[in-house]
Amino acid sequence: MLTTIRDLFRFSPSFRLGSIILVLAAILVILSFLSPYEPDDRRAVERNEAPSAEFWFGTTSQGQDVFWMLTFAVRNTLIVAGIAVLIGRGIGVILGMISGYLGGAVDRVLSSIVDSFIVIPRLPLLILIASIMRGQMTIVALGVLIGILDWAYPSKRYRSQVLSLRERSFTHTAIFSGMNAWKIVIQEHLPFIIPFLLADVVSGFLFAIGIEVTLSILGLSDLDTQSIGSMIYWGNYYQSLLTNRVWVLIAPIGASIVIVVGFYLVSVGLGDYLDPRKRLVRLQVKE
């Protein structure tokens, strides 16, 4: 694992840049725990102040410091995405590896279930459920909901990998040595799946962040909790553009773009790392 990360930093400029961006996002998350204000504080500072040395990103019409609001917003948005990725990729890995290794009737049943979920239009369904649960949709519930609807595509990829791995000689050796199916899947196959899992985790974060922002802008998520999407919603609600307080919107929109770009660059780096042709080039460089 450490060798993989070292190689990524060494051979992939996009991974290096993306990692730096995500480290900055992590710093914002850490700063949220050091904030001098509570997330729901109002009239804590002067209202409608433009960005300055005192207020880096300005203040809102409700007397909130936009910078500190952004730290809470980034933290909560990443919490939503983290929960979604943990659930979605967890289900995907388990079902994909079991389906690929066992094959037969188990594979046919699980593949039918996966195919049924794949054809479901996720965004319209999420909008429908969020509309029904309006006022009850917490950030945890939103993360769980996104995760439940975002495991089918990864499951197909893991299944295809295990279908290939189970025909390798080391799998047959493990079977002849008396290892049960569970141990073979975890000890022998999972290490080969981890690089692909990392790439899927990144794409899962991108999807979950996009969904959180979309639902919040539509007013369908927990608007009482600071998130990137809810910051944009309230900025529009209080007519920041019409009153020439654009900094209230620039901060969350800029943060969402930068974080998405960071995850995208990391994803590109992982994609290059998993490319067999580029792997040969890296091996030649090492030699």
N, C-alpha and C positions, 0 to 999 in steps of 0.2 A: 504493500500500500504506500509506504513512504517512498519507495523507488518510483512508483507511478507518479506521485505528486512532484518529486524532484525532476523527473523527465519532462513533465508538463511545463514546469517553470523554465526548464532549460531550453526546450525546443519550440515552445508555443508563445509568441508575443501576445496573442489575443487572450490566452489563459492568464498570463501575468497581469495584463491591464484589467481584465474582468475581475480578477481576484483583488486587485487594489481597490476597485470600485466597491466590491462587496465588503471589504474590510472597513471602508469609510461608512457604509451603511450599518455595519456592526457597531462602529463607534457611536453613531447616532442612537442606536438602541441602548447602549451602555449609558450614554448621557441622560436618557430618559429617566433612569433611576436616580439621577443626581439633580433633577429639575427643582428649581426653587418654587415652582408652582404645581398645584394639582391639575390633572387633566381637564377637570370641569370648572376651574376657577374662571370667574368673570370679573371685569373691572379691576384686574390685578395690576395693570399698567395703563399708561396714557392711551387713549383711543386714537385710531387712524394715524399712527405715526409711520412715516416713511422709513425705509431701511437706513440705518445709521450705525455709528460705532456702539451705541447703547443697545439698539434693537437691530440685530444683523439682518433679519428678514422683515422688519416692520412689525406693526401691530394691527389687530382687527378692530372693527367697529364695536366689538364686545369687550374691548380692553384685554386682549390676550396676546401674548408674545408669540409670533408666528414660528420662530425658530424652535422654541420649546414645544409648541404644538406639533411641529414636524417630527420631533424625536419620538413623541408618543405615537404619532400616526404611523411612522415607519415600523416601530416595534409591533403594533397591533396588526398591521398588514402582513408582516412577516410571520406573526403567530398564526394568522389564518392560513397562510400558504404552507407553513410548517406542518400544521395539523392535517391539511389536505394531502400533502405529500406523504406523510407518515402512514395515513390510512390507505390512500390510493395505491402507493407503491408497495405497501405491505401486503395488501390483498392481491395485487398483481403478481408479485414475486411468488407467493405461496401457491396460488392457483396455477400460474404458468409453469412452475417447476414440477408440481404434482402431475398436471395434465401431460406435460412433455415426457416425463420419466415413466409413468405407469402405462400410458397409451391405452389402446383397446376401448372398452365401453366407458371407462372413466374419462378418457380423453374426449370421446364423442359427446358425452353429456356436458362436460365443462366447456368444451368449445362451442356448443350450442348456446349455453348461458352467456358466454363472452360475446358471441356474435349478436345475441339479442340486445346486450347493453351497448354495443358499438353503434347500432343503427339508431339509438335514441338520441334526438337532438338535445344536447346538454344545456346550451344557453337558454333556449325557450323554456325547458323544464325547470331550470334554476329560477328563472324569472317568475314562473307560475307558482312554484313552491314558496319563494320569498314573498310573493304578493299575498299568498294565503297566510303566511306566518308573520306578516308585517306587525312590528311592535314586539315580537317575541324572538326575532332572529339575532342572537348574540354572535360575537365573533367566533366563539367556540362552535356554536351550532352551524355557522356558515362554513367553517373549516371542515367539519365532519360531513356536511352535505356535499361540498365540492369533492372531498376524498371518495365518498361513496360512488360518485358519478364519474370518477376519473381513474379507474383501474383497468378497464377493458383493453385499451390499446397497449399499455405496457405488458399486460399478461400475454398477449399474442407474441410479443417480441421475446419474452423470457421462454415461452414454450418452444419457439423455433430454435433458440440456443440449446436448450436441454435435449431436444430431439437429435441434434447433432452430437452433443456430448455423450449421450448414452450409447452411441455406437463406437466410441473410442476404446482403445485397448485398456486404458486405466480403469474404465468403468467395469469391463468384463473381469479384470483382475480383482477389483473390489468385491464383485459378486461372488467369485470363486473363493475369496478369502472369508466369506461368511458375513459380510456387512449387510445390514438390512437396508431397505429402500430409503428410509429417513436419513440414515447416516451417510449414505452415498450422495443424496441430494445436497445435504448440508456441508459435508466435509470435502467432497470431491467436485461437485458441480458449482456450488455457490461462489467459490473464489473466481471462477471464470465469468460469472455473471456480474460481479461487482463493478467493473468498468462501465458496462452498459447500464447498470443501475444508477451510477453517478450521473451519466448523461440524462437518464430519465428523470432523476430528481430535479435537475436544472430545468428541464422542460415543464415539470410539474409546478415548480415555483412560478414560472412565467405564466402558465395557464391560471393558477390560483390568484395571482396578483391582478391579472386582467379581469377576472370574474369579480373579485372584491371591489375593484374600482368601478366597474360597470354597474353592479347592483347598487353601490352607494350613490353614484351619480343619479341613478333612477329613483333614489329614495327608498330602496327596498331592503337595506341592511340596518344594522344597529347604528343609527345616526347620533346617538348620545355618547358613543365611544369614538375617541379620536382614531381615525385611520386616513390613509391617503385619499380614499374615495370620499369619505365624509367631509374632509377639509375642502375638497373641490365642491361638494354639494352645498355646504354652508357659504362658501365664497360666492357661488352663484345666487344662493337664496338672498343674501344681503347685498346683491347687485354690485359686486366689487368692480366689475368692468365699467358699469355706467357711472360709478362715483369716482373713477380714476384711482382705485386702490388695487392695481393689478398685482402687486406683490403678494397679496393674499392667495391668489391663484397660481402665480408663477412658482412659488415654493413647492406645493404638492405636485403640480404637473411636472416641474423640472425633476423632482425627486423620483417620481414614478418612471420617467424616461431614463434617467441615469441608472436606476436599479435594474430596469429591464435590459438596458444595454449591457450592464455588468453581467447579468445572468446569460445573456446571449453570447457574449464574448467567451465566457467560460464554456458554454455549450459548444461553440465553434472549436475551441481548443481541445475539448474532449473528443469531438468528432474527428479531428485530425489525428489525435492519438490512437483512436480505434481503427483508422484507415490502414489496411494491411500494406498498401504500397508505401505510405509514409513511414510505417514501422520499419520496413526494410532500410529506408534511408537513414533512420535514426541508428539502426544497428551498425550500418557502415560508418557513420560518424563516430560511434563509440569505439569501433575498432581502430 
